[in-house]
Amino acid sequence: MASTTPLDLPPAPPAPRGRPGSTGRAGDKIFIGLSRGSGILLLVVMASIAVFLSYRAVLAISKDEGNFLTTLDWNPAGDPPVFGIAVLLFGTVVSSVIAMVIAVPVAIGIALFISHYAPRKLAAPLGYVIDLLAAVPSIVYGIWGALVLVPYLEGLNLWLDQFFGWTYVFEKTEVGIPRSLFTVGILLAIMILPIVTSVSREVFLQVPKMNEEAALALGATRWEVIRLSVLPFGRSGIISASMLGLGRALGETMAVATVLSPSFIISLHVLDPGGGTFAQNIAAGFGEADEFGRDALIASGLVLFVLTLLVNGAARLIIARRKEYSGANA
């Protein structure tokens, strides 16, 4: 019986060194270096901002004779100086919450209409208009809010006071132009609506078609397809879009300063004139403040900075907890 010899196969090429998937090409090395450098630069910038705000805030807080977190007065020019951010924190949070409650459901509905209901000839122009609204400058929204929105909200305020005044929140106790936190919340809702809609629309368009077709084949209605396939798949995207909108609402300046009648009073009557936000107070007082007053305003900016980080961190935790749903991996 003839003996057989193993085939002479060429030796296997050596495994590439370095990161998996790297080819060792110069272009790849440059790209990796630029990506790593960009990430490090971002961290350095964020750290620099935090250090600057903290340093200037400590200078102000060390001279403050009041409680920084609970005092309702804002008088850095006094002797002794007294200032607190309780009113600003309250106004910022309340106006942003009102904006989110109004904008997010409407934005999700518009995004679903564009991505799953509207005919193609209507969906494309409507999506373009939504994207265009996101690019409108803040001051334009502020001028429109002061000249159009504020005068026409008086009727809505009276209606809310008549039918929902028993809730205390919608009780109107003062007579005057509705330059209130409720007005600011409505204006902020209009401003963040295009952002939340655009991001949510793109997320809904990424839903695997086989998931929707499988649900339709099983006899599901269009709404059941959206409820069982589209919304669970896009939950993380909706949260991310909402956080982008909330970030703009928390830090909005010019539009809020145009329509709000600021006052350092904490009141749950959201229809009454008054209130204040961090960004609006900084913009209004920075130019005329002395050195200590500017430090006080920067201290309030530090609180806004920390608040924004906490909100985004909470959003990341929520998204991470939702990763067990893997519609994209199905």
C-alpha positions as CSV (number, residue, x, y, z in Angstrom):
1,M,0.0,0.0,0.0
2,A,1.4,3.3,-1.1
3,S,2.3,5.7,1.6
4,T,0.8,9.2,1.5
5,T,2.7,12.3,2.5
6,P,1.0,15.4,3.9
7,L,0.5,18.3,1.6
8,D,3.1,21.0,1.8
9,L,1.0,24.0,2.9
10,P,2.5,27.5,3.1
11,P,3.1,28.7,6.7
12,A,0.3,30.8,8.2
13,P,1.1,34.6,8.2
14,P,2.0,35.9,11.6
15,A,-0.8,37.5,13.6
16,P,-0.7,41.3,13.6
17,R,0.4,43.0,16.7
18,G,-1.4,45.8,18.5
19,R,-5.1,46.3,18.9
20,P,-7.5,43.8,17.3
21,G,-8.5,44.9,13.8
22,S,-5.6,47.2,13.4
23,T,-3.6,46.9,10.1
24,G,-0.6,48.9,11.1
25,R,-1.1,51.3,8.2
26,A,0.0,54.9,8.6
27,G,-3.5,56.2,8.0
28,D,-4.9,54.0,10.8
29,K,-2.3,55.1,13.2
30,I,-3.0,58.7,12.5
31,F,-6.7,58.2,12.9
32,I,-6.3,56.4,16.2
33,G,-3.9,59.1,17.4
34,L,-6.3,61.9,16.4
35,S,-9.3,60.1,18.1
36,R,-7.4,59.5,21.3
37,G,-6.1,63.1,21.3
38,S,-9.6,64.4,20.7
39,G,-10.9,62.5,23.7
40,I,-8.1,63.6,25.9
41,L,-8.6,67.2,24.8
42,L,-12.3,67.0,25.6
43,L,-11.5,65.8,29.1
44,V,-8.9,68.5,29.6
45,V,-11.4,71.2,28.5
46,M,-14.1,69.9,30.8
47,A,-11.6,69.7,33.7
48,S,-10.4,73.2,33.0
49,I,-13.9,74.6,33.1
50,A,-14.7,72.8,36.3
51,V,-11.5,74.1,38.0
52,F,-12.1,77.6,36.8
53,L,-15.7,77.6,38.0
54,S,-14.8,76.0,41.3
55,Y,-12.0,78.5,42.0
56,R,-14.1,81.6,41.4
57,A,-17.0,80.0,43.3
58,V,-14.9,79.4,46.4
59,L,-13.8,83.1,46.4
60,A,-17.5,84.2,46.4
61,I,-18.8,81.6,48.9
62,S,-16.0,82.4,51.3
63,K,-17.3,86.0,51.6
64,D,-21.0,85.2,51.5
65,E,-22.8,85.9,54.8
66,G,-25.9,83.9,53.8
67,N,-26.6,80.3,53.0
68,F,-25.5,79.7,49.5
69,L,-28.2,77.0,48.8
70,T,-31.2,78.3,50.6
71,T,-31.0,82.1,50.9
72,L,-33.7,83.9,48.8
73,D,-31.8,87.2,48.5
74,W,-29.3,88.1,45.8
75,N,-27.3,91.1,46.8
76,P,-23.5,90.6,46.2
77,A,-23.0,94.3,46.3
78,G,-24.2,94.6,49.9
79,D,-22.0,94.8,53.0
80,P,-22.0,92.0,54.0
81,P,-22.7,90.4,50.7
82,V,-25.7,88.0,50.7
83,F,-26.7,85.7,47.8
84,G,-28.2,82.3,47.3
85,I,-29.3,80.2,44.4
86,A,-32.5,78.7,45.7
87,V,-34.7,80.8,43.6
88,L,-32.6,80.3,40.5
89,L,-32.5,76.6,41.0
90,F,-36.2,76.5,41.5
91,G,-36.9,78.5,38.4
92,T,-34.5,76.6,36.2
93,V,-35.9,73.2,37.2
94,V,-39.6,74.2,37.1
95,S,-39.4,75.9,33.7
96,S,-37.4,73.0,32.2
97,V,-39.8,70.4,33.6
98,I,-42.8,72.3,32.1
99,A,-40.9,72.4,28.8
100,M,-40.2,68.6,28.9
101,V,-43.8,67.7,29.8
102,I,-45.1,69.7,26.9
103,A,-42.4,69.0,24.3
104,V,-41.5,65.3,24.6
105,P,-44.9,63.7,23.9
106,V,-45.6,66.1,21.0
107,A,-42.1,65.5,19.6
108,I,-42.5,61.7,19.8
109,G,-45.9,62.0,18.0
110,I,-44.4,64.1,15.2
111,A,-41.5,61.8,14.8
112,L,-43.8,58.7,14.6
113,F,-46.0,60.5,12.0
114,I,-43.0,61.4,9.8
115,S,-41.4,58.0,10.1
116,H,-44.4,55.6,9.9
117,Y,-47.6,57.4,8.9
118,A,-46.9,60.3,6.5
119,P,-46.5,59.6,2.8
120,R,-43.0,60.0,1.5
121,K,-43.8,63.2,-0.4
122,L,-45.0,64.8,2.8
123,A,-42.5,63.2,5.2
124,A,-39.4,64.6,3.5
125,P,-40.5,68.3,3.4
126,L,-41.9,68.1,7.0
127,G,-38.6,66.6,8.2
128,Y,-36.7,69.4,6.5
129,V,-38.9,72.0,8.2
130,I,-38.3,70.4,11.6
131,D,-34.6,70.5,11.1
132,L,-34.8,74.1,10.0
133,L,-36.6,75.1,13.2
134,A,-33.7,73.6,15.2
135,A,-31.4,76.1,13.6
136,V,-33.4,79.2,14.5
137,P,-31.4,81.5,16.8
138,S,-32.5,81.9,20.4
139,I,-33.0,85.6,20.2
140,V,-35.5,85.1,17.4
141,Y,-37.6,82.8,19.6
142,G,-37.3,85.3,22.4
143,I,-38.6,88.2,20.2
144,W,-41.4,86.1,19.0
145,G,-42.3,85.0,22.5
146,A,-42.3,88.6,23.8
147,L,-44.4,90.1,21.0
148,V,-46.7,87.2,20.1
149,L,-46.7,84.4,22.8
150,V,-46.9,86.6,25.9
151,P,-50.0,88.7,24.9
152,Y,-51.9,85.7,23.7
153,L,-51.3,83.6,26.8
154,E,-53.5,85.7,29.0
155,G,-56.6,83.8,27.9
156,L,-55.0,80.5,28.5
157,N,-53.9,81.6,31.9
158,L,-57.4,82.7,32.9
159,W,-58.8,79.4,31.6
160,L,-56.3,77.4,33.6
161,D,-57.1,79.5,36.7
162,Q,-60.8,79.0,36.3
163,F,-60.8,75.2,35.8
164,F,-57.6,74.1,37.5
165,G,-57.0,76.8,40.1
166,W,-58.0,74.3,42.8
167,T,-54.6,72.6,42.2
168,Y,-52.8,75.7,43.7
169,V,-50.2,75.4,41.0
170,F,-52.4,76.9,38.3
171,E,-54.0,79.4,40.7
172,K,-53.5,83.0,39.4
173,T,-53.1,85.4,42.3
174,E,-51.6,88.4,40.6
175,V,-52.9,90.5,37.7
176,G,-50.5,91.4,35.0
177,I,-48.8,90.3,31.8
178,P,-48.1,86.6,31.9
179,R,-44.3,86.8,32.1
180,S,-44.1,83.8,34.3
181,L,-42.3,80.5,34.5
182,F,-45.2,78.9,32.7
183,T,-44.7,81.2,29.8
184,V,-41.0,80.4,29.8
185,G,-41.8,76.7,29.9
186,I,-44.0,77.0,26.8
187,L,-41.4,78.9,24.9
188,L,-38.7,76.4,25.9
189,A,-40.9,73.6,24.8
190,I,-41.2,75.2,21.3
191,M,-37.5,75.6,21.2
192,I,-36.5,72.0,22.1
193,L,-39.3,70.4,20.1
194,P,-37.3,70.3,16.8
195,I,-34.3,68.8,18.6
196,V,-36.2,66.0,20.3
197,T,-38.2,65.4,17.1
198,S,-35.2,65.1,14.8
199,V,-33.3,62.7,16.9
200,S,-36.4,60.6,17.7
201,R,-37.2,60.4,14.0
202,E,-33.8,59.1,13.1
203,V,-34.0,56.5,15.8
204,F,-37.4,55.3,14.6
205,L,-36.2,55.0,11.1
206,Q,-33.5,52.6,12.3
207,V,-36.0,50.0,13.6
208,P,-35.4,46.7,11.7
209,K,-38.1,46.3,9.0
210,M,-38.3,42.5,9.7
211,N,-39.5,43.3,13.2
212,E,-42.3,45.4,11.9
213,E,-43.2,43.0,9.1
214,A,-43.2,40.1,11.5
215,A,-45.6,41.9,13.8
216,L,-47.9,42.8,10.9
217,A,-47.8,39.2,9.7
218,L,-49.0,38.0,13.1
219,G,-52.1,40.3,12.7
220,A,-50.9,43.3,14.7
221,T,-52.4,46.7,13.9
222,R,-50.2,49.7,13.1
223,W,-50.4,51.0,16.6
224,E,-49.5,47.6,18.1
225,V,-46.5,47.5,15.8
226,I,-45.4,50.9,17.1
227,R,-46.1,50.0,20.7
228,L,-44.5,46.6,20.6
229,S,-41.6,47.1,18.1
230,V,-40.8,50.7,17.4
231,L,-41.1,52.3,20.9
232,P,-39.2,49.6,22.8
233,F,-36.4,49.6,20.1
234,G,-36.1,53.4,20.3
235,R,-36.4,53.8,24.0
236,S,-32.8,54.7,24.6
237,G,-32.8,57.0,21.6
238,I,-35.9,58.8,23.0
239,I,-34.2,59.3,26.3
240,S,-31.1,60.6,24.6
241,A,-33.1,63.0,22.5
242,S,-35.0,64.2,25.6
243,M,-31.7,64.8,27.4
244,L,-30.4,66.9,24.5
245,G,-33.6,69.0,24.7
246,L,-33.3,69.3,28.5
247,G,-29.8,70.4,28.2
248,R,-30.8,73.3,26.0
249,A,-33.8,74.1,28.2
250,L,-31.5,74.3,31.3
251,G,-29.0,76.6,29.7
252,E,-31.2,78.8,27.6
253,T,-30.4,82.5,28.1
254,M,-31.7,85.1,25.7
255,A,-35.1,83.7,25.0
256,V,-35.8,83.4,28.8
257,A,-34.5,86.9,29.5
258,T,-36.8,88.3,26.9
259,V,-40.1,86.9,28.2
260,L,-39.5,86.5,31.9
261,S,-40.1,89.1,34.6
262,P,-37.4,88.1,37.1
263,S,-37.9,88.3,40.8
264,F,-36.3,86.4,43.7
265,I,-39.5,84.8,45.0
266,I,-40.2,81.1,45.2
267,S,-43.8,80.5,44.4
268,L,-45.6,77.4,43.2
269,H,-48.1,79.7,41.4
270,V,-46.5,79.1,38.0
271,L,-49.0,81.6,36.3
272,D,-47.9,84.6,38.4
273,P,-45.2,86.9,37.0
274,G,-41.8,86.3,38.5
275,G,-39.1,83.7,38.9
276,G,-35.6,83.4,37.6
277,T,-33.1,81.0,36.0
278,F,-29.4,80.6,36.2
279,A,-28.6,81.6,32.6
280,Q,-31.0,84.5,32.6
281,N,-29.6,85.9,35.9
282,I,-26.0,85.6,34.7
283,A,-26.7,87.3,31.4
284,A,-28.7,90.1,33.1
285,G,-26.2,90.9,35.9
286,F,-22.7,90.0,34.5
287,G,-22.1,93.3,32.7
288,E,-22.9,95.6,35.7
289,A,-21.5,93.4,38.5
290,D,-18.3,94.2,40.3
291,E,-15.5,91.6,40.8
292,F,-17.2,89.9,43.7
293,G,-20.6,90.0,42.0
294,R,-19.1,88.2,39.0
295,D,-17.6,85.6,41.3
296,A,-21.1,85.1,42.7
297,L,-22.6,84.7,39.2
298,I,-19.9,82.3,38.3
299,A,-20.7,80.3,41.5
300,S,-24.3,80.1,40.3
301,G,-22.9,78.9,36.9
302,L,-21.1,76.2,38.7
303,V,-24.3,74.9,40.2
304,L,-25.8,74.9,36.7
305,F,-22.8,73.0,35.4
306,V,-23.1,70.4,38.1
307,L,-26.9,70.1,37.5
308,T,-26.3,69.5,33.8
309,L,-23.7,66.8,34.6
310,L,-26.1,65.1,37.1
311,V,-28.9,65.1,34.5
312,N,-26.8,63.6,31.8
313,G,-25.3,61.1,34.2
314,A,-28.8,60.0,35.2
315,A,-29.7,59.7,31.6
316,R,-26.7,57.5,30.9
317,L,-27.7,55.2,33.8
318,I,-31.2,54.9,32.5
319,I,-30.0,54.0,29.1
320,A,-27.5,51.5,30.5
321,R,-30.3,49.7,32.4
322,R,-32.3,49.5,29.2
323,K,-29.6,47.7,27.3
324,E,-31.1,44.3,28.1
325,Y,-33.6,45.1,25.4
326,S,-31.8,44.2,22.2
327,G,-34.2,44.9,19.3
328,A,-31.2,45.6,17.1
329,N,-29.6,42.3,17.9
330,A,-32.7,40.2,17.3
